[in-house]
C-alpha cells in the first residue's frame, strides 16, 4: 500500500494536533466560563443576603407587621420574591414574601454549617441557592436566597455550540495553512528529487541544487553532491579504461587476424593447422565486432557519438536497412514484408547513419530469433506529429520477466537466446541512438509468439526542405560497422 506524501502526513499531524489543542482550549475556556458565572452568581446572592442582614438589623425593633412588609418588599425588589428566613428547625421566622418562595424546594441547611451554596432543581428549572447562618439579638436564623441558573446554562450552551461550530472551519483553515507551509518547506526536496531523477551516467557532472543556508536540506544536498563527485570520477575512469582498452586492442586483434589469414594462404599448411587458423580468423572477427560495439558505447557514455543532426527522410533510412535485411531473410527462409512506398516522405531531425543502424539492429534481432518459415513485418507511419517505426516478428519471443532488461549491456535473456551469435550490446546501442534522437523505443513480446519493437520520434516541421544526408554520410565515411553488417 502506497503511503501518503510527507506533505499530507504533516498536514494530517498538524490538523490532528490543532484539533486536540482546540478541543482542550475550548474545554478549558468552557470550564473557566462556568466557574466565572458560578462565582458571579454566588457574589450576587451573597450581596443580597448581606443587604437582608442589614434590613433585619434595622427592623428588629419595629412592629412585626411593618417588618414583614419591608422583608416582602425587599424580596420582590432583589430576587423576584425568592428569599426566606428560617429557624434552625426549618420553620419560617418570617412569613414567605411570595407564593414562589412558599412553593420553592429549599434545601435543608446542614447542622453546624455556616454556609450552603448549591444548585438544585425546583419546578423543573435549575436554581442556585445560598443559605447562611445569622444571629440576631441572640436568636439564630438561616437566611436563604435563590436565583435561576438557566441564564448561566444558556451562556454555557451557546459557548459550547459556538466552539463546536467553529472547530471545522478553523480545522479547514489550519489544514490548508499547514499544507501550504509543508509544501513550501518541502519545495527544495522536490527540486532535489527532480534533479536527482534527471541525473544518469551521461550527466553525472550535474549537481543537486543547494540553498546554502546551512539547514538540513542544504546539508543533504551537499552530501549527495559529494557522492556524485566520487561517482563521476569513478565512472569517468571506467569510461576512459573501456575506450582506451577497446581502442588499443583493435590493433593487436587485427594483426592476429591478418596473420591467420596469411597463414591460410600457405598451401603447405596441413589440415589441422588450416582448421586452427580458420577458427582464429572467425573468433578474431567476433572479437573485432565486440570491440567495435564496446568502443561505440564508450563514445556514447562520453557524449562523443559523432552524430550530425539534420533534416532527413526517415523512410530512406528504413528502406536501406530493409534492403540489407531482405537477402538474409531469403537465405533463412523468412517472409519479409515492408509497407514502405517509393514516394513515402517522413521528415525528421537526426543522423542518417545512426538511424539506419538503429533500424538494422532491430531487424537483425528479428532475423536472429525468428525460426525458418517465419515472418517479419516493417511499417512506417506518421501521425500526430510523431513518426513511428514498427518491426514485428513471429519468432521465439521474450519472457515477460526479461523484457525490462533487454536493453542492458551484455544481457542475454535465456540460454536458448544465448546460443545465437551476438554480444548482447546491439539493443543497448539502439537504445542510446534512440535517446540521442529524443525518440522512444519500446518492446512488446509474448514467449513463443513473437516480438514487436516500436520506435517513435518527433516529426520535423514542414519549414525544413528534404535532404539526403545518407549520401553525405557515405562521403564522410559514416557507414555501418562490422557489427551492423
Long-range contacts (C-beta under 8 A, 24 or more apart in sequence): 6-182, 6-186, 6-189, 7-179, 7-182, 7-183, 7-186, 8-179, 10-178, 10-179, 10-182, 11-175, 11-178, 11-179, 11-182, 14-174, 14-175, 14-178, 14-182, 15-171, 15-174, 15-175, 15-178, 18-170, 18-171, 18-174, 18-175, 18-178, 19-167, 19-171, 22-163, 22-167, 22-170, 22-171, 23-167, 26-160, 26-163, 26-167, 29-159, 29-163, 30-156, 30-159, 30-160, 30-163, 33-155, 33-156, 33-159, 34-152, 34-156, 37-152, 37-155, 37-156, 38-128, 38-152, 41-128, 41-147, 41-149, 41-152, 42-117, 42-128, 42-130, 44-147, 45-117, 45-128, 45-129, 45-130, 45-145, 45-146, 45-147, 46-130, 46-132, 48-78, 48-79, 48-83, 48-130, 48-145, 49-130, 49-132, 49-134, 49-143, 49-145, 51-78, 52-83, 52-85, 52-143, 52-145, 53-134, 53-143, 56-85, 56-134, 56-136, 56-141, 57-136, 60-136, 60-137, 67-94, 68-94, 68-95, 71-97, 72-97, 72-98, 75-101, 78-145, 79-145, 79-146, 79-147, 82-127, 82-145, 82-146, 82-147, 83-143, 83-144, 83-145, 83-146, 84-143, 84-144, 84-145, 85-141, 85-142, 85-143, 85-144, 86-141, 86-142, 86-144, 87-140, 87-141, 87-142, 88-140, 88-142, 93-139, 93-141, 104-146, 106-131, 106-144, 106-146, 107-131, 109-142, 109-144, 119-149, 122-146, 125-150, 126-150, 126-153, 128-152, 188-217, 188-221, 189-217, 192-217, 192-220, 192-221, 192-224, 196-224, 199-228, 201-235, 201-301, 202-300, 202-301, 202-303, 204-228, 204-231, 204-232, 204-235, 204-236, 205-232, 235-301, 239-298, 239-301, 239-302, 242-294, 242-297, 242-298, 242-301, 243-295, 243-298, 243-299, 243-302, 246-291, 246-292, 246-294, 246-295, 246-298, 247-295, 249-291, 250-288, 250-291, 250-292, 250-295, 253-284, 253-287, 253-288, 253-291, 254-284, 254-288, 256-280, 256-284, 257-281, 257-284, 257-285, 257-288, 260-284, 285-482, 286-421, 286-423, 288-482, 289-423, 289-481, 289-482, 289-483, 290-423, 290-425, 290-483, 292-481, 292-482, 292-483, 293-423, 293-425, 293-426, 293-429, 293-481, 293-483, 294-425, 296-429, 296-481, 297-409, 297-425, 297-428, 297-429, 297-432, 300-429, 300-432, 300-436, 305-354, 305-432, 305-436, 306-478, 307-350, 307-351, 307-354, 307-436, 308-351, 308-469, 308-473, 308-478, 309-349, 309-350, 309-351, 309-437, 310-349, 310-350, 310-351, 310-467, 310-469, 311-347, 311-348, 311-349, 311-460, 311-464, 311-465, 311-466, 311-467, 311-469, 312-347, 312-348, 312-349, 312-350, 312-352, 312-355, 312-467, 312-468, 312-469, 312-470, 313-345, 313-346, 313-347, 313-466, 313-468, 314-346, 314-347, 314-348, 314-350, 314-355, 314-380, 314-387, 314-389, 314-457, 315-340, 315-341, 315-344, 315-345, 315-346, 315-380, 316-352, 316-468, 316-470, 317-352, 317-355, 317-356, 317-359, 317-470, 318-359, 318-378, 318-380, 318-389, 320-356, 320-470, 321-356, 321-359, 321-360, 321-363, 322-359, 322-363, 322-378, 324-360, 324-363, 324-485, 325-360, 325-363, 325-364, 325-367, 325-376, 328-367, 329-367, 329-376, 332-367, 332-370, 332-372, 333-372, 333-373, 334-367, 334-370, 334-372, 334-373, 334-374, 334-375, 334-376, 335-373, 335-374, 335-375, 335-376, 336-375, 336-376, 336-378, 337-375, 337-376, 337-377, 337-378, 338-377, 338-378, 338-379, 339-377, 339-378, 339-379, 339-380, 340-378, 340-380, 344-380, 345-466, 346-380, 346-382, 346-387, 346-459, 347-459, 347-460, 347-462, 347-464, 347-466, 348-387, 348-437, 348-457, 348-458, 348-459, 348-460, 349-437, 349-458, 349-460, 349-464, 350-437, 350-457, 351-436, 351-437, 351-469, 351-473, 351-478, 352-469, 352-470, 352-473, 352-478, 353-470, 353-473, 353-478, 353-479, 353-480, 354-433, 354-436, 354-437, 355-433, 355-437, 356-470, 356-480, 357-429, 357-430, 357-433, 357-480, 357-481, 357-484, 358-430, 358-433, 358-434, 358-455, 359-389, 359-391, 359-455, 360-480, 360-484, 361-426, 361-427, 361-429, 361-430, 361-484, 362-391, 362-430, 362-453, 362-455, 363-391, 364-426, 364-484, 365-426, 365-427, 365-451, 365-453, 366-391, 366-392, 366-393, 366-395, 366-451, 366-453, 368-420, 368-421, 368-422, 369-393, 369-395, 369-396, 369-397, 369-417, 369-420, 369-451, 370-394, 370-395, 370-396, 370-450, 371-395, 371-396, 382-459, 385-458, 385-459, 386-456, 386-457, 386-458, 386-459, 387-456, 387-457, 387-458, 387-459, 388-454, 388-455, 388-456, 389-453, 389-454, 389-455, 389-456, 390-452, 390-453, 390-454, 390-455, 391-452, 391-453, 391-455, 392-450, 392-451, 392-452, 392-453, 393-450, 393-451, 393-452, 394-449, 394-450, 395-450, 395-451, 396-447, 396-448, 397-445, 397-446, 397-447, 397-448, 397-449, 397-450, 397-451, 398-443, 398-445, 398-447, 398-451, 399-447, 400-445, 400-447, 403-443, 403-445, 406-443, 407-431, 407-441, 423-483, 425-483, 426-483
